[in-house]
């Protein structure tokens, strides 16, 4: 009950049950009962934004280790640990925990757990700016006809993360399809699912240049509810400044102040988390136009953990400096933001910054990514390194090249790591369209030597 109330953001009710639940569990003297209580209490502390306390409770639960590796609750505990470590900026530990979880789940043939870890891993790779790898981990698992099956927090946040990925990479058709899925998710009974759906729809509307519609989506659960959508569960601190940006563009000063206060509260409760201090400074800088706050945000995000968040702060810093008359400094900040967006493959963001520079009379070419977009090398390192895939012939399906808008001219060609039978279109037809070939024979020829080699 405590776990369900916490996930549903009914934290006051959950806190009221802690004392009686603890007494009942202690009276039962069962290790399984204590484990379940500590796991639920950890989730509640996470929702109350006490992240280090949440991890301490999870450590206590894990030390019991009495349920066995195949117990569902231990899998959930392991996955929740990944969320907390990520929020604490301990990305290496979080990724290692996810990899360990995948290995254990594959060993025990628990496909549901493998998917659980992979979804979370894709979300963190997106935070880290590894967009190609994130796309492979988050690749669409739901279609519009299956949108009503998104009923839990894991599926909801992975759908929203996949949509954010498509926005960053400028794939407008896929971003619109995910918006349609999120429109259905708004009818879900779980508040956390509706919150993720509303936030993605607002982000998508903002990306399409419609801040008024973005605010309308934030109000999908009620006018007053827009003030309590954040923090989402699980928490992504880099979203907080983006919410301030939406509120400013829509002229919603109440939402601006509420979000800045939330960021300050997060910092006050978790003063040792660098990204929280960075996001708080970014939110304050946006709200007040303070160059000092934006410079603080840039310096704190420069640890390299969240390149997209750093580029966003640099972009806002560039805009603020231009507004103050410091043209050269503003252009330099925008140049740095453009370089980061181009390096990680965020084509839509890079195009936006390039357009801002063009209006200033500065023309910049978007540097091509070091990662190839076609062929065997386009498959993720993780996919190729798996023993079961090393001797397979090349299973690939090429998504169509997109030119999402007139602002994005860079051809894009992505390779799905999934089996070809999962593709929406016949694989050779898709590849022919993407590669500009007229026959399957032409399409097969360049890959024939790879298909029969030990890759």
Buried (B, 14 or more C-beta within 10 A) or exposed (E): EBBEBBBBBBBEEBBEBBEEBBEEBEEEEEEBBBBBBBBBBBBBBBBBBBBEBBBBBBEBBBEEEEBEEBEEBBBBBBBBBBBBBBBBBBBEBBBEBBBEBBEBBBEBEBEEBBBBBBBBBBBBBBBBBBBBBBBBBBBBBBEEEEBEBBEEBBBBBBBBBBBBBBBBBBBBEBBEBBBEBBBBBBEBEBBBBBBBBBBBBBBBBBBBEBBEBBBBBBBBBEEEBBBBBBBBBBBBBBBBBBBBBBBBBBEBEEBBBBBBEBBBBBBEBBEEBBBBBBBBBBBBBBBBBBBEBBBBBBEBBBEEBBBBBBBBBBBBBBBBBBEEEBEEBBBBBBBBBBBBBBBBBBBBBBBBBBEBBEEEEEEBEBEEBEBBBBBBEBBBEBBBEEEEBEEEEBBBBBBBBBEBEEBBEBEBBBBBBBEBEEBEEEBBEBBBBBBEBEEBEEBEEEBEEEBEEEB
